[in-house]
């Protein structure tokens, strides 16, 4: 479990360092990830997903941000 939490923390660190605000919301499994609106950047983590799915979502977002830089 510690390794999962470390991966989660690392992914969120990358996301936040790119200027994104992290929001954890119940989205019903239909969305989540990186978005921009109102002049701000957000990463939405869907709390309706399992921990592993949320980790996958965060790591995918972090990979996208790494390739942009």
C-alpha distance (Angstrom), angle and dihedral (degrees) to the residues before:
residue distance angle dihedral
X1 . . .
X2 3.81 . .
X3 3.80 91.5 .
X4 3.80 90.2 54.1
X5 3.79 92.1 50.7
X6 3.80 91.0 47.4
X7 3.81 90.1 51.7
X8 3.83 89.6 47.7
X9 3.82 91.8 50.2
X10 3.82 91.8 47.0
X11 3.81 93.1 50.1
X12 3.81 91.9 48.4
X13 3.80 90.4 47.8
X14 3.82 89.9 56.6
X15 3.81 91.5 45.7
X16 3.81 93.4 49.0
X17 3.81 93.0 44.7
X18 3.83 87.6 57.7
X19 3.81 88.3 59.6
X20 3.80 99.7 -99.8
X21 3.79 123.7 140.9
X22 3.81 111.8 -135.3
X23 3.80 116.9 -132.9
X24 3.79 124.1 -177.5
X25 3.80 108.5 -157.3
X26 3.80 138.2 159.7
X27 3.80 101.0 -109.7
X28 3.79 100.4 164.2
X29 3.81 95.0 -116.3
X30 3.78 94.0 -73.0
X31 3.78 102.1 104.1
X32 3.76 148.3 -2.1
X33 3.77 136.7 133.5
X34 3.79 132.9 90.1
X35 3.78 122.9 -13.7
X36 3.79 141.0 153.3
X37 3.78 127.9 -145.0
X38 3.78 138.1 145.6
X39 3.78 89.9 21.8
X40 3.82 92.2 -62.2
X41 3.80 134.0 103.7
X42 3.81 121.2 -131.6
X43 3.76 140.0 -176.8
X44 3.79 111.5 -156.6
X45 3.79 117.8 -158.9
X46 3.79 111.7 -161.8
X47 3.81 108.6 -133.2
X48 3.80 91.3 -163.7
X49 3.82 88.7 71.0
X50 3.79 125.0 83.7
X51 3.79 118.8 -97.3
X52 3.80 90.2 -104.3
X53 3.81 92.5 51.1
X54 3.80 90.8 48.7
X55 3.80 90.2 49.7
X56 3.80 90.2 50.0
X57 3.82 89.6 50.3
X58 3.82 92.3 50.4
X59 3.79 94.3 45.5
X60 3.80 91.4 49.0
X61 3.80 89.9 52.5
X62 3.81 90.8 48.0
X63 3.83 90.9 50.9
X64 3.81 90.6 51.5
X65 3.79 91.0 50.9
X66 3.81 92.3 48.0
X67 3.79 91.8 53.4
X68 3.81 91.2 50.6
X69 3.79 93.0 58.8
